[in-house]
Amino acid sequence: MKLALIGFGQAGGKIVDKFIEYDRATESGFVTGAIAVNSASVDLQGLEHVPEDNQVLIGQSRVKGHGVGADNELGAEIAEADVGEIQSTLDKIPVHEIDAFLVVAGMGGGTGSGGAPVLAKHLKRLYTAPVFGLGVLPGTDEGGIYTLNAARSFQTFVREVDNLLVFDNDSWRQTGESVGSGYDRINEEIVERFGMLFAAGEVSAGDAVGESVVDSSEIINTLSGGGVSTIGYATESVETPNAGLLSRFLGGNDGIDEMSATNRITSLVRKATLGRLTLPCDVSSAERALVVTGGPPSHLNRKGIERGRSWLEEETGSMEVRGGDFPDPAGEEVEATVLLSGISEVPRVKQLQQVAIEAQDTTAEIQRQSQDDLAELVDTGEELEALF
Ligand SMILES: Nc1nc2c(ncn2[C@@H]2O[C@H](COP(=O)(O)OP(=O)(O)OP(=O)(O)O)[C@@H](O)[C@H]2O)c(=O)[nH]1
């Protein structure tokens, strides 16, 4: 699936940087072009793979390259004001070749959470290609302002994109990890999951097992229809026997037992679905799904994908479950990625919204209280009136 990636804010930029690295290392070719947008110049300087020419510093007249300090409204305003500048940078990448846009942002800060929905709206007005979002939810320990921003951004981002893929930092943090190394590890997890999905859409039909090739239209069809998506992933190392020699002795599929390959795929699909999702949810609330199995061709088979697919049909109660393979002749693992789209039972989002509603009530109460306190502070019972 050919993508134009746009990283908005610090988290967005870093994740896009990692996608480029992954795309090159795996020779997948799903990154057709990438840009990074930020209001803080120091964040752009930290990027290693997004070319300098493709980096846009917005809001210079208002924040002078220092960032918006988690002010989500200011983030949206400067994105609105400088959308022309972002567009000029986008014009440098061949957008006519892409299957979709992917706008990536952390939803707890100001620049990405405010700006990403503004840009998504602009792209949808201008282009016919679908516009997808990849939104990262903050950890619950990051504090009220981050939760409030994420609750706001979630509402607008999901409305402006054709589908919002979500990753929840809170479900993925580990105790005792520093913030920096924690994000590095989390970003690897993000890129591994979403990268495999996007890369799968780039395999040519000739490389697929049977007719079960995944192409970009299947990914797009699973995502289109709107709403929110989550991804599950599971992997298992396998031995790749010397194909020529062993197959002559054992006959057939490089000597790999068909039945155990089928069983492995089926259980990997279950593990991916029932294990840790990028955004935990009730699987039965998904409207559509896609199963992709990857690995050495000798370890993939049609029957395994079919079994995994029909199991997922039962789990989700959906008739719209697609499946396909992603052969990797040099691979040493069999992988399963499950995309659940149009999910509605998501406890974390409910919790986020609840906290935001309570925070709004508390903020209003605090504002009332501090106005009263200030009035009391300056009220001297007319004793100082004579001085003025
Ligand atoms: N997964 C992941 N999340 C990150 C990373 N950096 C920040 N975050 C998350 O993203 C949220 C937003 O942070 P930033 O991306 O730094 O914010 P910003 O969009 O640049 O906005 P401002 O800093 O307020 O101008 C944070 O609350 C974190 O939850 C990262 O490298 N990886």
The ligand as an SDF file (V2000), in Angstrom:
LIG
                    3D

 32 34  0  0  0  0  0  0  0  0999 V2000
    4.4500    6.3490   21.2030 N   0  0  0  0  0  0  0  0  0  0  0  0
    5.0160    7.5410   21.3990 C   0  0  0  0  0  0  0  0  0  0  0  0
    4.3400    8.5030   22.0200 N   0  0  0  0  0  0  0  0  0  0  0  0
    4.9570    9.6770   22.2160 C   0  0  0  0  0  0  0  0  0  0  0  0
    6.2670    9.9490   21.7980 C   0  0  0  0  0  0  0  0  0  0  0  0
    6.5780   11.2350   22.1420 N   0  0  0  0  0  0  0  0  0  0  0  0
    5.4840   11.7330   22.7500 C   0  0  0  0  0  0  0  0  0  0  0  0
    4.5020   10.7980   22.7930 N   0  0  0  0  0  0  0  0  0  0  0  0
    3.0900   10.9390   23.2370 C   0  0  0  0  0  0  0  0  0  0  0  0
    2.5210   11.9530   22.4580 O   0  0  0  0  0  0  0  0  0  0  0  0
    1.9190   12.9400   23.2580 C   0  0  0  0  0  0  0  0  0  0  0  0
    2.1470   14.2740   22.6250 C   0  0  0  0  0  0  0  0  0  0  0  0
    3.5030   14.6320   22.7520 O   0  0  0  0  0  0  0  0  0  0  0  0
    4.2870   15.3950   21.6150 P   0  0  0  0  0  0  0  0  0  0  0  0
    4.1920   14.6540   20.3400 O   0  0  0  0  0  0  0  0  0  0  0  0
    5.6590   15.6430   22.1660 O   0  0  0  0  0  0  0  0  0  0  0  0
    3.4870   16.7580   21.5030 O   0  0  0  0  0  0  0  0  0  0  0  0
    3.4220   17.7440   20.2660 P   0  0  0  0  0  0  0  0  0  0  0  0
    2.3520   17.3160   19.3550 O   0  0  0  0  0  0  0  0  0  0  0  0
    4.7910   17.9110   19.6900 O   0  0  0  0  0  0  0  0  0  0  0  0
    2.9000   19.0940   20.9540 O   0  0  0  0  0  0  0  0  0  0  0  0
    3.6550   20.1660   21.8840 P   0  0  0  0  0  0  0  0  0  0  0  0
    4.8900   19.5090   22.4300 O   0  0  0  0  0  0  0  0  0  0  0  0
    2.6430   20.4820   22.9270 O   0  0  0  0  0  0  0  0  0  0  0  0
    3.9560   21.3210   21.0020 O   0  0  0  0  0  0  0  0  0  0  0  0
    2.5060   12.7410   24.6340 C   0  0  0  0  0  0  0  0  0  0  0  0
    1.5230   13.0120   25.5770 O   0  0  0  0  0  0  0  0  0  0  0  0
    2.8980   11.2860   24.6750 C   0  0  0  0  0  0  0  0  0  0  0  0
    1.8110   10.4970   25.1270 O   0  0  0  0  0  0  0  0  0  0  0  0
    6.9610    8.9130   21.1180 C   0  0  0  0  0  0  0  0  0  0  0  0
    8.1100    9.0210   20.6780 O   0  0  0  0  0  0  0  0  0  0  0  0
    6.2810    7.7390   20.9400 N   0  0  0  0  0  0  0  0  0  0  0  0
  1  2  1  0
  2  3  2  0
  2 32  1  0
  3  4  1  0
  4  5  2  0
  4  8  1  0
  5  6  1  0
  5 30  1  0
  6  7  2  0
  7  8  1  0
  8  9  1  0
  9 10  1  0
  9 28  1  0
 10 11  1  0
 11 12  1  0
 11 26  1  0
 12 13  1  0
 13 14  1  0
 14 15  2  0
 14 16  1  0
 14 17  1  0
 17 18  1  0
 18 19  2  0
 18 20  1  0
 18 21  1  0
 21 22  1  0
 22 23  2  0
 22 24  1  0
 22 25  1  0
 26 27  1  0
 26 28  1  0
 28 29  1  0
 30 31  2  0
 30 32  1  0
M  END
$$$$
